[in-house]
Amino acid sequence: MSRLHTMIPLLAVIVAFAFVAGCTLTVPGQPTPGPGVTVTATRTATPATTGTVVATVTGTGTATATHTVTATRTATPTRTGTVTGTATPTSTVTPTVTRTAAGPGSISGVKWNDLNGDHRRDIGEPVLANWTIVLSMQEQNGPTFNEVARAVTGVDGAYSFTGLAEGHYRVTEVAQSGWTQTFPTNAEGMYNLVISNGQPSFTGQDFGNTGGTGVTGTTTATVSPTPTATSTATPVTSVTTTPTVTVTPSATVTATGTGTAPTTSTGTVTYFADTLTARNLAFDKSTITVPAGATVALAFINDDAGVPHNFAVYTDSSATTAIFRGAIVTGQVTTTYTFTAPSTPGTYFFRCDVHPTQMTGSFVVT
């Protein structure tokens, strides 16, 4: 009984140690605990190891406990590698864009027979029908001009291109055998025109040629004073004039003839032909002298490229009463103004309506 009393404290110490050590203990010299007696100790090992836990108990006997610990470690590896791939580059291509003409712009002119080859349309020089005029337009992002349209001159020698978009255009003619181009006078024989909001339309883009075997077109003669007789040859395919009369600028020509109109009239009519050139914002003449009541045919040459001019006659320099006002044309171009001079001799006033202070002169009627 006394031995039992001695072992009880020792077992209590061992059980307490077993809870700490987390082992199953065997005490030397003592019987193994019988059925129904379990000694369990729990120990948390930091770090996890495998080894032997030795417990020393105060009292009688030595307790030795063996504890096997299995540590499980989860490793997160660092992976180093080389990624092999194929790179597909992105390529941007700027295409060449060919524009087509579509818009409110227009270009027009007349084809005429420059009989004397003087690079301007003189009185009596007829128009030319059935000539092909070519319109080309510059590419939007390049220097190339592409043909966009063609027009054939009518019996009045006129051609026109309409519905044109903004852009840079070139107007040329298709040459015909036996003919030599005389107008326009630039080396290329073409018009370079830029259509924009500020300049949507170009008129008076005329072409002159000399040569050929005859004169084609429609010839109109006007007799003044009243009654006015107009004679039109229809159709006109070839006109041969014998003898040939050359009208020299600043010369007075008297023509006598008869014609049939609503009223038959015979008599002598005085025609006066002259030229006037606008260049560098100035007229080349300050005085024009004509016979009283004469039919004046003035060949007007606008030599200022891209600049509008015209010719107008007034009773005096106040320019309040107009005798004649010619249409405004943009250079370079040649046009003919036809009007009747005042029947009262005196000094009148002429000017360019677009540049009324820079371009003026005296219109003298004798």
C-alpha positions in Angstrom: 0.0 0.0 0.0 2.9 2.3 0.8 4.5 1.5 -2.6 1.2 2.5 -4.3 1.3 5.8 -2.5 4.8 6.3 -3.7 4.0 5.7 -7.4 0.9 7.9 -7.6 2.8 11.2 -7.5 5.4 9.9 -9.9 2.7 8.8 -12.4 1.1 12.3 -12.1 4.4 13.9 -13.0 5.0 11.5 -15.9 1.5 12.1 -17.3 2.0 15.8 -17.1 5.3 15.5 -19.0 3.7 13.3 -21.5 1.2 15.9 -22.3 4.0 18.4 -22.9 6.2 16.1 -24.8 3.5 14.6 -27.1 5.0 11.0 -26.6 4.0 7.6 -25.3 6.1 7.0 -22.2 7.6 3.7 -20.8 8.8 3.9 -17.3 11.6 1.4 -16.5 10.9 -0.9 -13.7 7.2 -0.2 -13.7 4.6 -2.4 -15.3 3.0 -1.3 -18.4 -0.3 0.4 -17.7 -3.1 -2.1 -17.7 -6.2 -2.2 -19.8 -8.3 0.9 -19.5 -5.2 3.1 -18.7 -3.9 5.3 -21.4 -1.2 7.9 -21.1 -1.2 10.4 -23.9 1.0 13.5 -24.2 0.7 16.1 -27.1 3.6 18.3 -28.1 3.9 20.9 -30.8 7.5 20.8 -32.2 8.8 24.0 -33.8 10.6 23.4 -36.1 9.5 19.9 -37.0 12.3 17.5 -36.3 12.9 13.8 -35.7 14.6 12.9 -32.3 14.3 11.6 -28.8 12.7 13.4 -26.0 14.1 12.6 -22.5 12.2 13.4 -19.5 13.7 13.5 -16.0 11.2 13.2 -13.2 11.9 14.1 -9.6 11.3 11.0 -7.6 12.0 7.4 -8.1 12.8 6.2 -11.6 13.6 7.7 -15.0 11.1 8.1 -17.8 12.4 7.8 -21.4 10.0 8.7 -24.2 10.8 8.3 -27.9 8.8 10.7 -30.3 9.0 10.5 -34.0 7.9 13.7 -35.8 7.1 13.8 -39.5 7.4 17.3 -41.0 5.5 18.1 -44.2 6.8 21.2 -46.1 5.2 22.8 -49.0 7.7 24.6 -51.3 6.7 27.3 -53.7 9.3 27.1 -56.4 10.7 30.0 -58.3 10.7 29.1 -62.0 13.1 30.7 -64.4 12.7 30.0 -68.1 12.9 31.4 -71.6 9.7 32.1 -73.6 10.1 31.5 -77.2 7.5 33.1 -79.6 7.0 34.6 -83.0 6.3 38.4 -83.2 4.0 39.5 -85.9 4.6 43.2 -86.7 1.8 45.6 -87.5 2.3 47.4 -90.8 0.4 50.6 -91.9 0.1 51.1 -95.6 -0.9 54.5 -97.1 -2.7 53.8 -100.3 -2.6 56.1 -103.4 -6.0 57.6 -103.8 -7.4 58.5 -107.2 -10.0 61.2 -106.9 -13.0 61.7 -109.1 -14.6 64.9 -110.0 -17.9 65.6 -108.2 -18.9 69.0 -106.9 -20.3 72.4 -107.8 -17.2 73.6 -109.8 -17.1 74.2 -113.6 -14.6 75.0 -116.4 -15.5 76.3 -119.8 -14.1 77.9 -122.9 -14.2 78.2 -126.7 -12.1 76.6 -129.5 -11.3 79.0 -132.4 -9.3 79.2 -135.7 -6.4 81.6 -135.2 -6.2 82.4 -138.9 -3.2 84.7 -138.8 -1.5 82.7 -135.9 -1.0 85.8 -133.7 -2.0 84.0 -130.5 -5.2 85.9 -130.0 -8.7 85.8 -131.3 -9.2 88.6 -133.8 -12.4 89.9 -135.4 -13.7 87.5 -138.0 -11.8 84.4 -136.8 -14.3 81.6 -136.5 -14.8 78.9 -134.0 -13.8 75.2 -134.4 -16.3 72.4 -133.8 -15.6 68.7 -133.1 -12.3 69.2 -131.2 -11.7 67.1 -128.1 -10.8 68.8 -124.8 -9.4 66.7 -122.0 -9.8 67.3 -118.2 -7.3 65.8 -115.8 -7.2 65.9 -112.0 -4.3 65.6 -109.6 -4.2 62.7 -107.2 -4.9 63.6 -103.6 -1.6 62.5 -102.2 0.7 62.5 -105.2 1.9 64.5 -108.2 0.2 62.4 -110.9 -2.7 63.8 -112.9 -5.4 61.4 -114.1 -7.9 62.0 -116.9 -11.4 62.4 -115.5 -13.4 63.7 -118.4 -13.5 64.6 -122.1 -15.7 67.1 -124.0 -16.2 67.8 -127.7 -16.6 71.4 -128.9 -20.0 72.1 -130.4 -21.0 74.1 -133.5 -20.4 77.2 -131.5 -16.9 76.0 -130.6 -17.8 75.9 -126.9 -17.0 73.1 -124.4 -17.6 72.8 -120.6 -17.0 70.6 -117.6 -19.5 70.8 -114.7 -20.0 69.1 -111.4 -16.3 69.4 -110.4 -15.0 68.9 -106.9 -12.3 71.1 -105.3 -8.9 70.2 -106.5 -6.1 70.9 -109.0 -7.0 70.4 -112.7 -5.3 70.6 -116.1 -7.2 71.3 -119.3 -5.6 70.2 -122.6 -6.7 69.6 -126.2 -6.3 66.6 -128.4 -4.2 67.6 -131.4 -5.4 67.2 -134.9 -3.3 66.6 -138.0 -2.4 69.7 -140.0 -3.1 72.1 -137.1 -0.7 74.0 -134.8 -1.8 75.2 -131.3 -1.3 78.9 -130.7 -3.2 79.5 -127.5 -2.8 79.3 -124.5 0.8 80.5 -125.0 2.5 78.7 -122.2 5.0 76.0 -123.1 2.7 73.2 -122.1 -0.3 74.6 -124.1 -2.6 73.9 -121.2 -4.5 75.5 -118.3 -3.6 74.8 -114.7 -6.6 75.6 -112.5 -7.4 75.1 -108.8 -11.1 74.9 -108.0 -11.9 76.0 -104.4 -14.7 77.6 -102.5 -13.2 81.0 -103.3 -12.9 80.2 -107.1 -15.4 77.5 -108.0 -15.7 78.2 -111.7 -13.4 79.3 -114.6 -14.7 80.6 -117.9 -12.8 81.8 -121.0 -10.4 78.9 -121.0 -10.0 79.1 -124.8 -7.9 77.2 -127.2 -6.6 78.6 -130.5 -5.1 76.7 -133.5 -3.9 77.7 -136.9 -3.7 75.6 -140.0 -6.1 73.1 -141.4 -7.8 73.2 -144.8 -10.8 75.4 -144.1 -12.9 77.3 -141.5 -15.5 75.5 -139.6 -18.2 76.8 -137.3 -20.9 79.5 -137.5 -20.2 83.0 -138.7 -22.5 85.9 -137.4 -22.5 89.4 -138.9 -24.3 92.3 -137.3 -25.3 95.5 -139.3 -25.9 98.8 -137.5 -27.6 101.2 -137.2 -31.2 100.0 -137.0 -32.5 97.8 -138.6 -30.1 95.0 -137.4 -29.6 92.3 -140.0 -28.1 89.0 -138.9 -27.0 86.5 -141.4 -26.2 83.0 -140.3 -24.9 80.3 -142.6 -26.4 76.9 -141.6 -24.8 74.5 -141.7 -21.2 75.7 -142.2 -18.7 72.9 -142.8 -16.2 74.8 -144.9 -16.0 78.4 -145.7 -13.6 79.8 -148.3 -13.2 83.6 -148.5 -11.9 85.1 -151.7 -10.3 87.5 -151.5 -8.9 87.3 -148.0 -9.2 90.5 -146.0 -7.0 90.8 -142.9 -8.2 93.2 -140.2 -5.3 95.1 -138.6 -5.9 96.3 -135.1 -6.6 100.0 -134.8 -7.8 100.1 -138.4 -11.2 101.2 -139.7 -12.8 98.8 -142.3 -15.8 99.9 -144.4 -18.0 97.1 -145.7 -20.8 97.5 -148.2 -23.4 94.9 -148.8 -27.0 93.9 -148.8 -28.9 91.4 -146.8 -32.3 90.0 -146.1 -33.8 90.4 -142.7 -37.2 91.2 -141.2 -36.5 94.5 -143.1 -34.4 94.7 -146.1 -31.6 97.3 -145.7 -28.7 98.4 -147.9 -26.0 100.9 -147.1 -22.5 101.4 -145.7 -21.7 100.3 -142.1 -18.5 101.3 -140.4 -16.6 98.7 -138.3 -13.8 99.6 -136.0 -11.4 96.9 -134.6 -8.8 97.4 -131.9 -7.1 95.5 -129.1 -6.6 96.3 -125.4 -4.3 94.3 -123.1 -4.6 94.1 -119.3 -1.2 93.2 -117.8 0.2 93.7 -114.3 -3.0 95.5 -113.2 -2.8 98.1 -115.9 -4.1 98.7 -119.5 -1.5 99.0 -122.3 -3.4 102.0 -123.7 -4.7 105.1 -122.0 -6.6 106.4 -125.0 -8.9 104.6 -127.5 -10.2 106.6 -130.5 -13.2 105.4 -132.6 -15.5 106.9 -135.2 -18.9 108.2 -134.1 -21.6 105.5 -134.3 -19.1 102.8 -135.4 -19.6 99.2 -134.5 -16.6 98.5 -132.2 -15.0 95.1 -132.0 -12.5 95.2 -129.2 -10.2 92.2 -128.7 -9.6 92.2 -125.0 -6.5 90.3 -123.7 -6.4 89.6 -120.0 -2.8 88.6 -119.5 -2.9 88.5 -115.6 -3.1 84.8 -114.7 -5.9 84.2 -112.2 -6.9 87.9 -112.0 -10.4 89.1 -113.1 -10.6 92.1 -115.5 -13.1 93.7 -117.9 -13.6 96.7 -120.1 -16.4 99.2 -119.6 -17.3 102.6 -121.1 -19.1 105.4 -119.2 -20.2 108.9 -120.1 -17.6 110.4 -117.6 -15.2 109.5 -114.8 -18.0 109.3 -112.2 -19.0 106.0 -113.9 -22.7 106.6 -113.1 -24.0 106.1 -116.7 -22.7 103.2 -118.6 -22.4 103.1 -122.4 -21.1 99.5 -122.5 -20.0 97.1 -119.8 -18.1 93.9 -120.9 -18.3 90.7 -119.0 -15.6 90.1 -116.3 -13.1 87.4 -117.4 -10.3 85.7 -115.4 -6.8 85.6 -117.0 -5.1 84.4 -118.9 -7.7 84.7 -121.6 -8.7 86.6 -124.8 -12.3 87.7 -125.5 -14.0 90.1 -127.9 -16.3 92.9 -126.8 -18.6 94.2 -129.5 -20.7 97.4 -129.0 -21.8 100.6 -130.8 -19.8 103.8 -130.2 -21.8 106.9 -129.2 -23.1 108.9 -132.2 -22.0 112.2 -130.5 -18.3 113.0 -130.8 -16.5 113.7 -127.5 -14.3 112.3 -124.8 -15.7 109.6 -122.7 -14.3 107.4 -120.0 -13.3 103.7 -119.8 -12.1 101.5 -117.0 -11.9 98.0 -115.5 -14.8 97.6 -113.1 -12.8 95.3 -110.9 -9.9 97.8 -110.5 -11.7 101.1 -111.1 -9.0 103.4 -109.8 -5.9 101.6 -111.2 -7.1 100.8 -114.7 -8.7 103.8 -116.5 -8.5 105.6 -119.8 -10.1 108.0 -122.3 -12.5 106.8 -124.9 -12.5 109.4 -127.7 -15.3 109.5 -130.3 -14.5 111.5 -133.5 
